[in-house]
Amino acid sequence: MSSTNRGPSTTMHWGRTMVFLLAGIVLAVSMVMISMHGSLRVRLDATKTRAYSLSPRTTTLLESLEGEWRIAVVMVESERDEAVARQIDEVLERAATVAPDLEVERIDPSDPASLGRYESLLLELRDRESVGIQAHEAALDRGRAAFAGLVQYASGARADLDSIVSSVADRQTVVDEWGALASALQLLAEQGHLVLERIDAELQPEGIEPLPNYQSARSILIEGLQQWSRELQAAARRMRLLDSAGVDSVAVSTLQADMEAEAMKLAVAADELLRLEELDYAVIATQLVEGEAAVIIGPGRAMAIPASQLFATNLVPDEIGQVRFDQRFRGEQVLASAIASILTEQMPTVVFVHGEESSILEPDSMQLDATGASAILSAARFNVLEWRVTLEPQPVLPGNAPRAWVILPSAMRAGFDLSKAERTLLEETARLLGEGESVLINLYPSYMPRYGQPDPWASLLEPYGIEASTGEVLLEESLDEEGESVVQMFQQLNDFPAQHPIAAALNGQRLLLPLPVPIRARAGSVMEQVGSIPPGSSRWLEKDWTPSEDLGSMRRNGRSLDEPVDVIWSHEQVIPDAGMTQRILVVGSGPWMLTNIADVVVTGGGERVTLLNPGNHELMFAAAAWLSGMDELVAKGPLSQEVSRISGLSTTSQGILGWLLVLGLPGCVTCLGFIVFLRRRH
């Protein structure tokens, strides 16, 4: 009887269970569909307070610090986003944990309770370089006195010139020349006091400016003294050539001697100012003009990072409000680089070399610029320069200064003949290589090999054992969002198993290389591979490529890539005669560092954006550091660690992991809930 009675009850329980599950599924689907409506969507930001870890590069740097170090962040609390302030605090706390001798503090100059600590910081900075400050102030006083003497001299010289001009009124050429100089002297006599007042204002700050701006006062004086020294010297030379007929020769000789003496006095004062050694105190004073900065004080040197760098937000408006890069990564990058620059006697100089007339370090309407790449170097305290080979002479750098030359061929190449600008760029690159300079060369594909002509850029590398197949482009066939077959002209690299320092820095970071061309090392050459594209059934090398984004009817046609294709190689050799080591890095992609590739961002959660291809910026930084011989800087940095990425998984493993995440985890939760439900029912 009991068995018979349990049958309907069990059936009823199962029926209720199925109804419950169906109702739950309908409810879940309904809630998902309703929540898809934008007006009902709610965003929660848990990323601003998540635990933060310093990058390996920063950790190694902080662990190596010796002596007492101090970081004082001068920040007006009321004008700074609270979440950003917490992010900077978290970086400072982590840094102090790694380096026990590092003292960190935050000072609000607008808070009366912090004024004592603020004044103490300023006094400490002044006391550190008291001797140098006294030398600066003495030289500035002498320079100011020389300019004041010039203003006083201008009035008398103007009267003497007027006398000469009036004696030769019939000689229009003389009248025009000396009349113009007389007018300039009159203007100086009347308005020179404004320059002196500006200098006094820089040396006696008022309001929010806490320190004298020695750099600004020095620059104003040097410019004024040098300009008038040249003017007076040129005028004295022209007076010697003046035909004495009808002119009071005694008056001319006297005025000429006076001008030469005054010009010499100005030149001596300007030269003394030019020879002054740069003061950390003077640089910090310039940065504190913004009112906010991070002041870093080491055992031997001190420096300041302006607020515009430390709290740069890169805001991009969207429909919700605004998005930004996580300030912890930006703050760590800037602070760590500042500490490294204090420890380093001279940070490297990176020179971008190209043949364009417009600056590549300024935003371009087509985003064919390197503003992002240069910004990452500037944030790391590298000295970034530009050399437009068709417009400017080669920058003069100290012989022992660490430097790297970044060669950027034109992104708008057309036809088979090199333009005059590209030919000049090619010649200058060959000269740099011949002089033993360390160079980064980026290769674009070329039409020339297809028609039996050698590509001059590939020929340039042959003496170094580098074989660049610029007549080929690596293509890949894939499916778009609609499931149609398309051909892509770029490759994404995540794994860099090579033992090269740059490969170690890039490993695990997504690097995007448009128009990749194969690079090989000739047998017997001293080369080291850095990056390689693995074989694949959907990839192939195409010789009949076209630079157009629309590849038309080009298809794989059964071809495949059976062997890896190397795209980044390095070369290193010692030049005994010059006592230097030359390093060459060749990347088989031309536009990888340009803004339209390297600076592409995606939403990173928490109303932030993150770099889609962080490996492009990391490659720029690591290449610049390695080429300049600063191997200790070549390590994973914070900006490339902003979003953790899974690496080292095969395609099969990635597929399995994807299905586990999509179906496995929800399925396990559903099964567990079902088991609990059944146990409670019985």
C-alpha positions in Angstrom: 0.0 0.0 0.0 2.8 2.4 0.9 4.5 1.7 -2.4 1.3 2.3 -4.2 0.6 5.5 -2.3 4.1 7.0 -3.0 3.7 6.7 -6.8 1.3 9.7 -7.3 3.2 11.7 -4.7 6.5 11.2 -6.5 5.0 12.1 -9.8 3.5 15.2 -8.3 6.8 16.2 -6.8 8.6 15.8 -10.2 5.8 17.8 -11.8 6.2 20.6 -9.3 9.9 20.5 -9.8 9.7 20.8 -13.5 7.2 23.7 -13.2 9.5 25.4 -10.8 12.5 25.0 -13.1 10.5 26.3 -16.1 9.2 29.2 -14.1 12.8 30.0 -13.0 14.1 29.9 -16.5 11.2 32.1 -17.8 11.9 34.5 -14.9 15.6 34.6 -15.6 15.2 35.1 -19.4 12.6 37.9 -18.7 14.9 39.7 -16.3 17.8 39.5 -18.7 15.6 40.9 -21.6 14.3 43.7 -19.4 17.8 44.5 -18.1 19.1 44.9 -21.6 17.1 48.1 -21.8 19.6 51.0 -21.3 17.4 53.0 -19.0 17.3 50.1 -16.5 21.0 49.2 -16.7 23.1 49.8 -13.5 26.9 49.8 -13.5 28.8 49.0 -10.4 32.5 49.9 -10.3 34.5 47.5 -8.2 37.8 48.2 -10.0 38.8 51.4 -8.2 39.4 49.5 -4.9 40.7 46.2 -6.1 44.0 45.0 -4.7 46.9 46.4 -6.7 50.3 44.9 -7.4 53.4 46.7 -8.6 54.9 45.6 -11.9 58.1 43.5 -11.9 60.1 46.5 -13.3 58.9 48.8 -10.4 59.4 46.1 -7.7 63.0 45.5 -8.9 63.7 49.2 -8.9 62.4 49.9 -5.5 64.2 46.9 -3.9 67.5 48.3 -5.2 67.0 51.7 -3.5 69.7 52.6 -1.0 69.6 55.4 1.5 66.6 57.6 2.5 64.0 58.4 -0.1 60.9 60.6 0.1 57.9 61.1 -2.1 55.7 64.1 -1.3 52.6 64.4 -3.4 51.4 68.0 -3.3 47.7 67.9 -4.2 44.7 70.1 -3.5 42.2 67.6 -2.1 39.1 69.6 -3.0 40.1 69.7 -6.7 40.9 66.1 -7.2 38.6 63.1 -7.7 38.5 61.1 -4.5 38.8 57.8 -6.4 41.9 59.1 -8.2 43.4 60.2 -4.9 42.8 56.7 -3.4 44.5 55.1 -6.5 47.6 57.3 -6.1 47.7 56.6 -2.3 47.5 52.8 -3.0 50.5 53.0 -5.4 52.5 55.0 -2.8 51.6 52.5 0.0 52.7 49.6 -2.1 55.9 51.3 -3.0 56.6 52.1 0.7 56.0 48.4 1.5 58.6 47.2 -1.1 61.1 49.9 -0.1 61.2 50.3 3.7 63.4 53.4 3.6 61.0 55.2 1.3 58.8 57.8 3.1 55.6 58.8 1.4 53.2 61.6 2.2 50.4 63.7 0.7 50.4 67.5 1.3 47.5 69.8 0.7 48.8 73.3 0.3 45.3 74.7 0.6 44.9 73.1 4.1 46.2 75.3 6.9 47.0 72.2 8.9 49.5 71.1 6.1 51.2 74.5 5.6 53.9 73.6 8.1 54.8 70.4 6.3 54.7 72.2 2.9 57.0 75.0 4.1 59.3 72.3 5.6 59.4 70.6 2.2 60.4 73.8 0.4 63.1 74.6 3.0 64.5 71.1 2.7 64.7 71.5 -1.1 66.5 74.9 -0.8 68.9 73.7 1.8 70.0 70.7 -0.3 71.4 73.1 -3.0 72.1 76.2 -1.1 75.6 76.7 -2.7 74.2 76.3 -6.2 71.2 78.6 -5.5 73.6 81.3 -4.3 75.6 81.0 -7.5 72.4 81.2 -9.6 71.1 84.3 -7.7 74.5 86.0 -8.1 74.6 85.3 -11.8 71.0 86.4 -12.3 71.8 89.7 -10.4 74.7 90.4 -12.7 72.7 89.6 -15.7 69.8 91.8 -14.6 72.3 94.6 -13.9 73.8 94.2 -17.4 70.3 94.4 -19.0 69.4 97.5 -16.8 72.7 99.1 -18.0 71.6 98.3 -21.6 68.3 100.1 -21.1 70.1 103.1 -19.7 72.7 103.0 -22.6 69.9 102.8 -25.2 68.7 106.3 -24.6 72.2 107.9 -25.2 73.0 105.7 -28.2 69.7 106.8 -29.7 70.7 110.5 -29.5 74.1 109.7 -31.1 72.5 107.8 -33.9 70.1 110.6 -34.6 73.0 113.0 -34.9 74.7 110.8 -37.5 71.5 110.3 -39.4 70.8 114.0 -39.6 74.3 114.7 -41.0 73.7 112.4 -43.9 70.1 113.2 -44.6 70.7 113.1 -48.4 71.9 109.4 -48.2 68.6 107.5 -48.0 70.2 104.0 -47.5 72.1 105.2 -44.4 69.1 107.0 -43.1 66.9 103.9 -43.4 69.4 101.5 -41.8 70.4 103.7 -38.9 67.0 105.1 -38.4 65.6 101.6 -37.9 68.3 100.9 -35.2 67.6 104.2 -33.6 63.9 103.4 -33.3 64.7 100.0 -31.8 66.9 101.6 -29.2 64.2 104.2 -28.4 61.7 101.4 -27.9 64.1 99.6 -25.6 64.8 102.7 -23.6 61.0 103.3 -23.1 59.8 99.7 -22.5 62.9 97.9 -21.2 61.7 98.3 -17.7 58.9 95.9 -18.5 61.4 93.1 -19.0 63.1 94.0 -15.7 59.7 93.8 -14.0 59.0 90.4 -15.5 62.3 89.1 -14.2 61.7 90.5 -10.7 58.2 88.9 -10.7 59.8 85.5 -11.5 62.4 85.8 -8.8 59.9 87.1 -6.2 56.9 84.8 -6.5 53.5 85.8 -5.2 50.2 84.0 -4.7 50.3 80.3 -5.4 53.8 80.1 -6.7 55.9 78.8 -3.8 59.4 79.1 -5.2 61.4 81.5 -7.4 61.2 80.5 -11.0 65.0 80.6 -11.7 64.6 78.9 -15.1 62.2 81.4 -16.5 64.2 84.4 -15.3 67.3 82.9 -16.7 65.7 82.2 -20.1 64.4 85.8 -20.3 67.8 87.3 -19.5 69.7 85.0 -21.9 67.4 85.8 -24.8 67.5 89.5 -24.2 71.2 89.8 -23.6 72.2 87.6 -26.6 69.8 89.4 -28.9 71.1 92.9 -28.2 74.7 91.7 -28.1 74.3 90.5 -31.7 72.4 93.6 -32.7 75.1 96.0 -31.4 78.0 93.9 -32.7 76.4 93.9 -36.2 75.8 97.7 -36.0 79.5 98.3 -35.0 80.7 96.2 -38.0 78.5 98.1 -40.4 79.8 101.4 -39.0 83.4 100.5 -39.9 82.2 100.1 -43.5 80.4 103.4 -43.5 81.8 105.9 -46.1 83.2 108.8 -44.0 82.4 111.4 -46.6 80.1 114.0 -45.0 80.1 112.1 -41.6 81.7 113.2 -38.4 84.3 110.4 -38.2 85.1 111.1 -34.5 81.4 110.7 -33.5 81.1 107.5 -35.6 84.3 106.0 -34.1 83.2 106.8 -30.5 79.8 105.3 -31.1 81.3 102.2 -32.7 83.6 101.7 -29.7 80.8 102.2 -27.3 78.6 99.6 -29.1 81.4 97.0 -29.2 82.0 97.5 -25.5 78.3 97.3 -24.6 77.9 94.2 -26.8 80.9 92.5 -25.1 79.5 93.3 -21.7 76.1 91.7 -22.7 77.8 88.6 -24.2 79.8 88.0 -21.0 76.7 88.2 -18.8 74.8 85.9 -21.1 77.6 83.4 -21.3 77.8 83.2 -17.5 74.1 82.4 -17.3 74.5 79.8 -20.0 77.3 78.0 -18.1 75.2 77.6 -14.9 74.6 74.0 -14.0 71.0 73.0 -13.8 69.5 73.0 -10.3 67.0 70.4 -9.2 65.6 73.2 -7.1 65.0 75.4 -10.2 63.4 72.5 -12.1 61.1 71.7 -9.2 60.1 75.4 -8.9 59.0 75.3 -12.5 56.9 72.2 -11.9 55.3 73.6 -8.8 53.9 76.5 -10.7 50.9 74.3 -11.5 50.3 74.2 -7.8 50.3 70.3 -7.7 53.2 67.9 -8.2 54.9 64.9 -6.8 58.3 65.8 -5.4 60.8 62.9 -5.2 63.8 63.4 -3.0 66.7 60.9 -3.2 70.1 60.8 -1.4 71.8 62.8 -4.1 69.1 64.4 -6.3 65.5 65.6 -6.3 62.9 66.1 -9.0 59.2 66.9 -9.4 56.5 65.4 -11.6 53.9 68.0 -12.6 50.2 67.3 -11.9 49.5 67.3 -15.6 51.5 64.0 -15.9 50.7 62.4 -12.6 47.0 62.9 -12.8 46.5 62.7 -16.6 43.1 61.2 -17.1 42.8 60.8 -20.8 39.0 61.4 -20.5 36.8 60.2 -23.4 33.2 61.2 -23.2 30.5 58.6 -23.8 26.8 58.2 -23.3 27.2 57.3 -19.6 29.6 60.1 -18.7 33.3 59.7 -18.9 35.9 56.9 -19.0 39.5 57.0 -18.0 42.7 54.9 -17.7 43.2 53.6 -14.2 45.4 56.1 -12.5 47.3 53.5 -10.5 49.1 52.2 -13.6 49.8 55.7 -14.9 51.0 56.9 -11.5 53.2 53.9 -11.0 54.7 54.3 -14.5 55.5 58.0 -13.9 56.8 57.7 -10.3 59.0 54.6 -11.1 60.5 56.3 -14.1 61.2 59.4 -12.1 63.1 57.4 -9.5 65.0 55.6 -12.3 66.0 58.9 -13.8 67.3 60.1 -10.4 69.4 56.9 -10.1 70.6 57.3 -13.7 73.2 59.9 -14.5 71.6 60.5 -17.9 68.4 59.1 -19.3 68.4 58.0 -22.9 67.4 60.2 -25.8 65.1 58.8 -28.4 65.1 60.5 -31.8 62.2 59.8 -34.2 63.7 60.1 -37.7 61.4 60.6 -40.7 61.0 62.4 -44.0 57.6 64.1 -43.5 57.3 67.8 -43.4 54.7 67.8 -40.6 55.7 66.8 -37.1 55.1 63.2 -36.2 55.0 64.1 -32.5 51.8 66.2 -33.0 48.3 64.8 -33.6 47.5 64.1 -37.2 44.0 64.1 -38.7 44.6 60.6 -40.1 46.3 59.4 -36.9 49.5 58.7 -38.8 51.5 60.1 -35.9 53.5 58.7 -33.0 52.1 60.8 -30.2 51.1 57.8 -28.1 54.5 56.2 -28.5 56.3 59.4 -27.7 54.1 60.0 -24.7 54.9 56.7 -23.1 58.6 57.5 -23.5 58.2 61.0 -22.1 56.3 59.6 -19.1 59.2 57.4 -18.5 61.5 60.5 -18.4 63.2 59.7 -21.8 64.3 62.7 -23.8 62.2 62.6 -27.0 63.4 64.5 -30.1 62.3 64.6 -33.7 64.5 64.8 -36.8 62.8 65.7 -40.1 65.6 64.9 -42.4 64.4 67.2 -45.3 63.9 70.2 -43.1 66.4 70.1 -40.2 70.0 69.2 -39.5 70.8 66.2 -37.4 70.3 66.8 -33.7 73.6 67.2 -31.9 73.9 64.8 -28.9 76.8 64.4 -26.5 79.1 61.7 -27.6 78.6 59.5 -24.5 74.9 60.1 -24.2 72.7 56.9 -24.4 70.4 57.2 -27.4 68.3 55.4 -29.9 67.3 56.4 -33.4 63.8 55.3 -34.5 63.4 55.2 -38.3 59.9 55.8 -39.7 59.6 55.3 -43.5 56.7 57.0 -45.1 53.3 55.4 -44.6 52.1 56.8 -47.9 54.5 55.2 -50.3 53.3 55.0 -53.9 54.9 53.8 -57.1 58.3 52.2 -57.7 60.5 55.3 -57.4 61.5 56.5 -54.0 60.5 60.1 -53.3 63.2 62.6 -52.6 62.2 62.6 -48.9 62.4 58.9 -48.6 65.7 58.7 -50.5 67.1 61.3 -48.0 65.8 59.3 -45.1 67.4 56.2 -46.5 70.8 57.9 -46.9 70.7 59.3 -43.4 69.8 55.9 -42.0 72.7 54.3 -43.8 75.0 57.0 -42.4 73.7 56.4 -38.8 74.3 52.6 -39.2 77.8 53.3 -40.7 78.6 55.5 -37.7 77.7 52.6 -35.3 74.5 54.2 -33.9 71.8 52.0 -32.4 68.8 52.1 -34.7 65.2 50.8 -34.8 64.1 50.1 -38.4 60.5 49.5 -39.3 59.8 47.9 -42.7 56.9 48.4 -45.0 56.2 45.9 -47.8 57.5 47.0 -51.3 56.3 46.5 -54.8 59.9 46.4 -56.1 60.8 42.7 -55.5 57.7 41.7 -57.4 59.1 43.2 -60.6 62.7 42.1 -60.0 64.0 45.3 -58.4 65.7 45.2 -55.0 64.0 47.1 -52.2 66.6 49.6 -50.9 65.5 49.2 -47.3 66.0 45.4 -47.5 69.4 46.0 -49.2 70.4 48.4 -46.4 70.1 45.5 -43.9 72.0 42.8 -45.9 75.5 43.7 -44.6 74.3 42.9 -41.1 73.0 39.5 -41.9 69.4 40.5 -42.1 67.2 39.2 -45.0 63.9 41.1 -45.2 61.4 39.7 -47.7 59.6 43.0 -48.2 58.0 41.7 -51.4 55.7 39.4 -49.3 53.0 40.1 -46.8 51.6 37.6 -44.3 47.8 37.4 -44.7 45.2 35.5 -42.7 41.7 34.3 -43.7 39.0 34.6 -41.0 35.3 35.0 -40.6 33.6 38.3 -39.9 30.6 38.9 -37.6 28.2 37.7 -40.3 30.2 34.5 -40.9 31.6 35.6 -44.3 35.2 34.9 -45.2 37.5 37.9 -45.1 41.2 38.5 -45.4 43.1 40.4 -42.7 46.4 42.2 -43.2 47.6 42.2 -39.6 48.8 39.7 -37.0 48.4 39.5 -33.3 51.2 38.2 -31.2 50.9 37.3 -27.5 53.6 34.7 -26.9 57.3 35.6 -27.1 59.2 32.6 -25.9 62.6 33.9 -27.1 65.3 34.6 -24.6 65.9 38.2 -25.7 65.2 40.9 -23.0 62.6 42.6 -25.3 60.8 39.3 -25.8 60.6 38.8 -22.0 59.1 42.2 -21.6 56.5 41.5 -24.4 55.5 38.0 -23.3 51.8 37.8 -22.5 51.1 41.3 -24.0 49.1 41.6 -27.2 51.1 43.1 -30.0 49.4 44.1 -33.3 51.6 44.1 -36.4 49.9 45.5 -39.6 51.3 44.5 -43.0 53.8 42.0 -41.5 56.8 41.0 -43.7 59.1 38.1 -43.1 62.6 38.6 -41.7 65.3 36.0 -41.8 68.8 35.8 -40.4 71.4 34.8 -42.9 73.4 31.6 -42.0 76.4 32.5 -39.9 75.2 36.0 -38.9 75.1 37.2 -35.3 71.3 37.7 -34.9 68.8 37.0 -32.2 65.2 36.4 -32.8 62.7 38.4 -30.8 59.2 37.7 -32.2 57.7 35.1 -34.5 54.3 34.3 -36.0 53.4 30.6 -35.6 52.2 28.5 -38.5 48.6 28.1 -39.2 46.3 26.6 -41.8 44.5 29.9 -42.3 47.7 32.0 -42.8 49.8 32.3 -45.9 52.5 34.5 -47.5 51.2 36.6 -50.4 53.4 38.0 -53.1 50.6 39.6 -55.2 49.4 41.8 -52.3 47.9 45.3 -52.5 48.1 48.1 -50.0 44.4 48.7 -50.2 42.2 47.8 -47.2 39.8 46.1 -49.7 41.7 43.0 -50.8 39.0 42.2 -53.3 39.1 38.7 -54.7 42.3 37.7 -52.9 41.9 34.4 -51.2 44.0 31.7 -49.6 43.2 29.1 -52.3 44.4 26.2 -50.2 47.7 27.8 -49.2 48.9 27.6 -45.6 51.8 28.6 -43.4 53.7 25.5 -42.5 56.6 27.1 -40.7 56.9 30.0 -38.3 57.6 33.4 -39.8 60.0 35.7 -37.9 59.0 39.3 -37.8 61.3 40.9 -35.2 65.1 40.3 -35.1 67.9 42.0 -33.3 71.6 42.5 -34.1 74.4 43.4 -31.7 78.1 44.0 -32.4 81.0 45.7 -30.7 82.8 48.4 -32.6 86.4 48.4 -31.1 87.6 51.5 -32.9 84.7 53.6 -31.6 84.6 51.9 -28.2 80.9 51.4 -28.5 78.3 48.6 -28.9 75.9 48.9 -31.8 72.5 47.5 -31.5 70.0 47.2 -34.4 66.3 46.1 -34.0 64.3 45.3 -37.1 60.5 45.1 -37.0 58.8 43.6 -40.1 55.9 46.1 -39.8 55.9 49.8 -40.6 52.8 51.3 -38.9 52.8 49.4 -35.6 53.7 52.4 -33.4 51.4 54.9 -35.1 48.4 56.2 -33.2 45.7 54.5 -35.3 47.3 51.1 -34.3 49.1 51.5 -30.9 46.5 53.8 -29.2 43.3 51.8 -29.9 41.4 51.4 -26.6 38.5 49.2 -25.4 36.3 49.5 -22.3 38.1 48.0 -19.3 35.3 48.1 -16.8 34.6 50.7 -14.1 34.2 53.5 -16.7 37.8 53.0 -17.8 39.4 52.3 -21.1 42.5 50.2 -21.6 44.8 49.7 -24.5 43.6 47.0 -26.9 47.2 46.3 -27.9 49.4 47.1 -24.9 52.3 45.2 -26.5 52.8 48.0 -29.1 53.6 50.6 -26.3 55.6 48.0 -24.5 57.7 47.2 -27.6 58.4 50.9 -28.1 59.6 51.3 -24.5 61.6 48.1 -24.4 63.2 48.8 -27.8 64.2 52.3 -26.8 65.7 51.1 -23.5 67.5 48.1 -25.1 68.9 50.1 -28.0 70.3 52.8 -25.7 72.0 50.2 -23.5 69.7 50.5 -20.5 68.9 46.8 -20.2 67.9 47.3 -16.6 64.8 49.2 -17.8 63.7 46.3 -20.1 61.0 44.5 -18.0 57.3 44.4 -17.8 56.0 47.8 -16.9 52.8 48.9 -15.3 51.0 50.3 -18.3 51.1 47.0 -20.1 49.8 45.2 -16.9 46.7 47.3 -16.6 44.5 44.4 -17.7 45.6 40.8 -17.0 45.6 38.5 -19.9 45.6 34.8 -20.2 48.7 33.5 -22.1 50.4 30.2 -22.9 47.2 28.3 -23.9 46.9 26.4 -27.1 43.9 26.9 -29.4 42.3 23.7 -28.2 42.8 24.6 -24.5 41.3 28.0 -25.2 38.3 26.4 -26.8 37.8 24.0 -23.8 38.2 26.8 -21.3 35.7 28.9 -23.2 33.1 26.2 -23.1 33.7 25.6 -19.4 33.2 29.3 -18.7 30.1 29.6 -20.9 28.4 26.3 -20.0 30.3 24.5 -17.3 30.1 27.1 -14.5 26.4 27.9 -15.0 25.7 24.2 -15.4 27.4 23.4 -12.2 25.6 26.1 -10.3 22.3 24.9 -11.7 22.9 21.2 -10.9 24.0 22.1 -7.4 20.8 24.2 -6.9 18.7 21.3 -8.2 20.4 18.8 -5.8 19.8 21.1 -2.8 16.2 21.5 -3.9 15.6 17.8 -4.1 17.3 17.1 -0.7 15.1 19.7 1.0 12.0 18.2 -0.6 12.8 14.8 0.9 
